[in-house]
Amino acid sequence: MRTTNPTQIEKLVEDYYRPLFRFAARLCDSPANALILTQRTFRLAFDRSRHLPVPTDSRAWLFAILFAKFLQGRPRIHRA
């Protein structure tokens, strides 16, 4: 059962979409990839919204999700 209502999610998107997209754009090689990464971040945040931290932690939580998703998508370098 979700404890976060749609208006809370909408507020997160309104407040953090632009800063998250700018961060993603710096990490990615293209605006299209940054858009996908940002959308995946919000999708995962929505899916895990029952674990949503208090509002003061939301920004850090979203940036941590975005960075983790970015790292998951990078090829791994195996060193001998």
PAZAPA-4460 file (N, C-alpha, C; in steps of 0.05 Angstrom, whole numbers, plus 32768, in hexadecimal, padded with zeros to 4 digits):
% residues 80
    n_x    n_y    n_z   ca_x   ca_y   ca_z    c_x    c_y    c_z   seq   type   mol
   8011   7FE8   8000   8000   8000   8000   8012   8019   8000     1      M     A
   800C   802B   7FEE   801C   8043   7FEA   8014   8058   7FFF     2      R     A
   8027   8064   800D   8021   8079   8020   8025   8095   8015     3      T     A
   8031   8096   7FFD   8036   80B0   7FF1   8020   80B5   7FDC     4      T     A
   8013   80CC   7FDF   7FFE   80D2   7FCC   8009   80DE   7FB2     5      N     A
   7FF9   80DF   7F9D   8003   80E9   7F83   800D   8106   7F85     6      P     A
   8001   8116   7F96   800A   8132   7F97   8026   8134   7FA3     7      T     A
   802D   8122   7FB5   8049   8122   7FBF   805C   811B   7FA9     8      Q     A
   8056   8108   7F99   8067   8100   7F82   8069   8117   7F6E     9      I     A
   8052   8123   7F68   8052   813A   7F55   8063   8151   7F60    10      E     A
   8062   8155   7F7A   8073   816A   7F86   8090   8163   7F83    11      K     A
   8098   814A   7F87   80B3   8142   7F83   80BD   8147   7F66    12      L     A
   80AC   8140   7F53   80B3   8144   7F37   80B6   8162   7F32    13      V     A
   80A3   8172   7F3C   80A4   818F   7F37   80BD   819B   7F44    14      E     A
   80C4   8192   7F5B   80DA   819E   7F69   80F6   8194   7F5F    15      D     A
   80F7   817B   7F57   8112   8170   7F52   8117   8167   7F35    16      Y     A
   8104   8169   7F23   8108   815F   7F08   8120   816E   7EFB    17      Y     A
   8120   8188   7EFB   8135   8197   7EED   8151   8191   7EF9    18      R     A
   8154   8193   7F14   816F   818D   7F1E   8178   8170   7F19    19      P     A
   8165   815D   7F1A   816D   8142   7F14   8174   813E   7EF7    20      L     A
   8165   814B   7EE5   816C   8149   7EC8   8187   8156   7EC3    21      F     A
   818D   816D   7ECF   81A7   817A   7ECB   81BE   8167   7ED4    22      R     A
   81BA   815A   7EEB   81CE   8148   7EF6   81D1   8130   7EE3    23      F     A
   81BB   8125   7ED9   81BB   810F   7EC7   81C9   8117   7EAD    24      A     A
   81C4   812F   7EA3   81D1   8139   7E8A   81EF   813B   7E8D    25      A     A
   81F8   8142   7EA5   8215   8143   7EA9   8222   8126   7EAA    26      R     A
   8212   8113   7EB3   821C   80F8   7EB5   821A   80E9   7E9A    27      L     A
   8206   80EF   7E8A   8200   80E0   7E72   820D   80ED   7E5A    28      C     A
   820D   80DD   7E44   8219   80E7   7E2C   8205   80F5   7E19    29      D     A
   81EC   80F6   7E21   81D8   8103   7E10   81C0   810B   7E20    30      S     A
   81B2   8120   7E16   8199   8128   7E24   8184   8112   7E24    31      P     A
   8183   8102   7E0F   8170   80EC   7E0F   8175   80D8   7E25    32      A     A
   818E   80D1   7E2A   8195   80BF   7E3F   8190   80CC   7E5B    33      N     A
   8194   80E6   7E5D   818E   80F4   7E76   8171   80F4   7E7C    34      A     A
   8160   80F7   7E67   8143   80F6   7E6A   813A   80DA   7E74    35      L     A
   8145   80C6   7E67   813E   80AA   7E6F   8146   80A5   7E8C    36      I     A
   815E   80AD   7E94   8168   80A9   7EAF   8157   80B8   7EC3    37      L     A
   814F   80D1   7EBD   813E   80E0   7ECF   8123   80D3   7ED2    38      T     A
   8117   80CA   7EBC   80FD   80BD   7EBD   80FF   80A3   7ECD    39      Q     A
   8114   8094   7ECA   8117   807B   7ED9   811A   8081   7EF7    40      R     A
   8128   8097   7EFD   812B   809F   7F19   8110   80A4   7F26    41      T     A
   80FF   80B3   7F18   80E5   80B9   7F23   80D3   80A0   7F24    42      F     A
   80D6   808F   7F11   80C6   8076   7F11   80CE   8065   7F29    43      R     A
   80E7   8062   7F2E   80F0   8053   7F45   80E8   8060   7F5F    44      L     A
   80EA   807A   7F60   80E1   8089   7F78   80C3   8085   7F7D    45      A     A
   80B3   8085   7F67   8097   8081   7F6A   8091   8064   7F74    46      F     A
   80A0   8051   7F69   809C   8035   7F71   80A4   8031   7F8E    47      D     A
   80B7   8040   7F98   80C0   803D   7FB3   80B6   8054   7FC5    48      R     A
   80A1   8061   7FBD   8097   8079   7FCC   808F   8073   7FE8    49      S     A
   8088   805A   7FEE   8081   8055   800A   809A   8057   801C    50      R     A
   80B2   8056   8010   80CA   805A   801F   80D4   8077   801D    51      H     A
   80C3   8088   8013   80CB   80A4   800F   80D4   80B1   8029    52      L     A
   80EC   80BC   8029   80F6   80C9   8041   80E7   80E3   8047    53      P     A
   80EC   80EE   805E   80E0   8107   8065   80E8   811C   804F    54      V     A
   80D7   8130   804B   80DC   8142   8034   80F8   814E   8033    55      P     A
   8105   8152   8049   8120   815E   8048   8135   814A   803C    56      T     A
   812E   8130   803C   8141   811C   8031   813A   8115   8014    57      D     A
   8124   811F   800A   811B   8117   7FEF   812F   811D   7FD9    58      S     A
   813B   8134   7FDB   814E   813C   7FC6   8166   8129   7FC5    59      R     A
   8172   8124   7FDC   8189   8111   7FDD   8180   80F6   7FD4    60      A     A
   8169   80ED   7FDC   815E   80D2   7FD5   815C   80D0   7FB6    61      W     A
   8150   80E4   7FA9   814D   80E4   7F8C   8168   80E4   7F7E    62      L     A
   817A   80F5   7F87   8195   80F6   7F7A   81A3   80DB   7F7E    63      F     A
   81A0   80CF   7F95   81AD   80B5   7F99   81A1   809F   7F87    64      A     A
   8187   80A0   7F83   817A   808D   7F70   8185   8092   7F54    65      I     A
   8186   80AB   7F4C   818F   80B1   7F30   81AC   80A7   7F2C    66      L     A
   81BD   80AD   7F3F   81D9   80A5   7F3C   81DC   8087   7F3C    67      F     A
   81CD   8079   7F4D   81CE   805C   7F4E   81C5   8050   7F33    68      A     A
   81AF   805C   7F28   81A5   8052   7F0E   81BA   8058   7EF8    69      K     A
   81C8   806E   7EFA   81DD   8074   7EE6   81F3   8060   7EE8    70      F     A
   81FC   8059   7F00   8211   8046   7F04   8209   802A   7EFA    71      L     A
   81F0   8023   7EFE   81E6   8009   7EF5   81E7   8006   7ED7    72      Q     A
   81E4   801C   7EC9   81E3   801B   7EAC   81FE   801D   7E9F    73      G     A
   8213   8022   7EAE   822E   8024   7EA2   823B   8008   7E9F    74      R     A
   824A   8005   7E8B   8259   7FEB   7E88   826D   7FE8   7E9E    75      P     A
   8270   7FD0   7EA7   8284   7FCB   7EBC   829F   7FC6   7EB0    76      R     A
   82B4   7FD1   7EBD   82CF   7FCD   7EB4   82DC   7FB8   7EC6    77      I     A
   82E5   7FA3   7EBB   82F1   7F8D   7ECA   8310   7F91   7EC8    78      H     A
   831C   7F93   7EDF   8339   7F96   7EE0   8346   7F7D   7EE9    79      R     A
   835B   7F76   7EDD   836A   7F5D   7EE4   837D   7F62   7EFB    80      A     A
***
